Amino acid sequence: RELYMEYPQRRRDEAVRTATFGASAMIYAARSLGMGSTPMIGFDAEAVHREFGLADDEVPALLLAVGAERQGNWAQKPRRPVHEVLDLV
């Protein structure tokens, strides 16, 4: 607790990291159920805060859209090959 409680920015950073890992798990779960999903950017964080009645110390880190896959959507977005971005040691 000492690592975070005295440092509001660390708490916020950890919340964003945790939200990101949670969102990735939900993206994979949605995909396993045949659904599409994508994180959304550019949302009005203050409006989300109000709409969901978040407390002062709660942060809407991201929105995640999940639903039926759209016809013609790419099965996988273009990505670099793993060997170009990761060294396994």
GIFEN-V255416 format. One line per field, one symbol per residue. ss: DSSP state (2 for helix, 1 for strand, 0 for the rest). psi: psi as a letter, one per 40 degrees, with the letter a starting at -180 (. if undefined). burial: # if it has 16 or more other C-alpha atoms within 10 Angstrom, else .. Layout:
# GIFEN-V255416
ss: ???
psi: ???
burial: ???
This chain:
# GIFEN-V255416
ss: 02222002222222222222222222222222001111110000222222200000000000111111000000000000022220000
psi: dddddegdddddddddddddddddddddddddeeiiihihieigdddddddefiidehhgdiihhhahihheihdhihiiideeehhh.
burial: ...........#...#..#...##.##..##....##.....................##.##..........................
